[in-house]
Amino acid sequence: MLTVGEAIRQRRSIRKFLDKPVSDEIILELLEAARLAPSGSNRQPWRFIVVTDTSERARLRQICLDQAFVEQAPVVFVCCADLTAYSQASRQKRAQEFIDYGVTGTLSGRFADPEFRDLLASMPDTDLGLYRAAAVANTYIAIEHMVLTAVALGLGCCWVGATGQEGEIHALFNLPKTLVVAAVLPVGYPDKVPPPRPRISISEILVRPVEAAVK
Ligand SMILES: Cc1cc2nc3c(=O)[nH]c(=O)nc-3n(C[C@H](O)[C@H](O)[C@H](O)COP(=O)(O)O)c2cc1C
């Protein structure tokens, strides 16, 4: 298995896969990598549909703007963000777990104050749609955990953000409106590994220069 650094450097978006199935063990390992991702207030909004069925993959390809590799990959994860993870009931459940698991003592700042935590837990439900951006952002972290784990295990994948018209994937899998489709992730054994795509330099990503990055 590759180290994290090796997986980060070797990762490419793979859009051509070998005709070789992905084992259930690997599928579970990828889901486990997602499960362990961090999330704001430990809300864990990520939810997945594991698609191996050929006709479902073919329909997904159509929906995802006819991107052929979506059908070709032996397994496709439809990665969703669950808005109900932000409901008051979920919030209270997560807060209680912090107490049950004895991790409240590891919190700091205002979160170390039980009264502040009680206040957060007691806040009533608002429009869950307000949490859409947070839910998707947290789900993206889990997806990238899966991506890097796939690379470390010798597999390849490609993020698919072009997930079609609103409601198309919902209709295919009969999903509730509280699930937001964040991305689709086709996974398989790479057939063709492309050269690295260019990246902007460290100095370009720095809003304020640091000496170490000045050459
Ligand atoms: C959120 C997101 C959505 C993407 N959607 C697509 C997509 O729909 N189709 C596709 O071919 N590539 C997609 N990509 C892959 C990018 O094109 C790719 O990551 C980028 O060009 C850099 O290439 P690399 O991943 O090989 O380093 C997506 C990547 C991300 C992170």
The ligand as an SDF file (V2000), in Angstrom:
LIG
                    3D

 31 33  0  0  0  0  0  0  0  0999 V2000
  -15.3790   18.2140   -7.9510 C   0  0  0  0  0  0  0  0  0  0  0  0
  -14.7680   17.6480   -9.2100 C   0  0  0  0  0  0  0  0  0  0  0  0
  -15.5820   17.3740  -10.2870 C   0  0  0  0  0  0  0  0  0  0  0  0
  -15.0300   16.8030  -11.4370 C   0  0  0  0  0  0  0  0  0  0  0  0
  -15.8740   16.4280  -12.4560 N   0  0  0  0  0  0  0  0  0  0  0  0
  -15.3690   15.7920  -13.5340 C   0  0  0  0  0  0  0  0  0  0  0  0
  -16.2310   15.2970  -14.5580 C   0  0  0  0  0  0  0  0  0  0  0  0
  -17.4520   15.4160  -14.4870 O   0  0  0  0  0  0  0  0  0  0  0  0
  -15.6680   14.6550  -15.6080 N   0  0  0  0  0  0  0  0  0  0  0  0
  -14.3200   14.4640  -15.7270 C   0  0  0  0  0  0  0  0  0  0  0  0
  -13.8820   13.8650  -16.7200 O   0  0  0  0  0  0  0  0  0  0  0  0
  -13.4790   14.9140  -14.7580 N   0  0  0  0  0  0  0  0  0  0  0  0
  -13.9560   15.5520  -13.6630 C   0  0  0  0  0  0  0  0  0  0  0  0
  -13.1160   15.9620  -12.6540 N   0  0  0  0  0  0  0  0  0  0  0  0
  -11.6570   15.6950  -12.7740 C   0  0  0  0  0  0  0  0  0  0  0  0
  -10.8510   16.9460  -13.0820 C   0  0  0  0  0  0  0  0  0  0  0  0
  -11.0200   17.2880  -14.4320 O   0  0  0  0  0  0  0  0  0  0  0  0
   -9.3600   16.6720  -12.7380 C   0  0  0  0  0  0  0  0  0  0  0  0
   -9.2340   16.4180  -11.3610 O   0  0  0  0  0  0  0  0  0  0  0  0
   -8.4400   17.8430  -13.1010 C   0  0  0  0  0  0  0  0  0  0  0  0
   -8.4720   18.1080  -14.4790 O   0  0  0  0  0  0  0  0  0  0  0  0
   -6.9830   17.5520  -12.6980 C   0  0  0  0  0  0  0  0  0  0  0  0
   -6.5260   16.3390  -13.2750 O   0  0  0  0  0  0  0  0  0  0  0  0
   -6.0070   15.1540  -12.3690 P   0  0  0  0  0  0  0  0  0  0  0  0
   -7.1220   14.7480  -11.4470 O   0  0  0  0  0  0  0  0  0  0  0  0
   -5.6270   14.0260  -13.3060 O   0  0  0  0  0  0  0  0  0  0  0  0
   -4.8180   15.6420  -11.5800 O   0  0  0  0  0  0  0  0  0  0  0  0
  -13.6240   16.5450  -11.5170 C   0  0  0  0  0  0  0  0  0  0  0  0
  -12.8270   16.8350  -10.4110 C   0  0  0  0  0  0  0  0  0  0  0  0
  -13.3820   17.3580   -9.2740 C   0  0  0  0  0  0  0  0  0  0  0  0
  -12.4840   17.5980   -8.0810 C   0  0  0  0  0  0  0  0  0  0  0  0
  1  2  1  0
  2  3  1  0
  2 30  2  0
  3  4  2  0
  4  5  1  0
  4 28  1  0
  5  6  2  0
  6  7  1  0
  6 13  1  0
  7  8  2  0
  7  9  1  0
  9 10  1  0
 10 11  2  0
 10 12  1  0
 12 13  2  0
 13 14  1  0
 14 15  1  0
 14 28  1  0
 15 16  1  0
 16 17  1  0
 16 18  1  0
 18 19  1  0
 18 20  1  0
 20 21  1  0
 20 22  1  0
 22 23  1  0
 23 24  1  0
 24 25  2  0
 24 26  1  0
 24 27  1  0
 28 29  2  0
 29 30  1  0
 30 31  1  0
M  END
$$$$
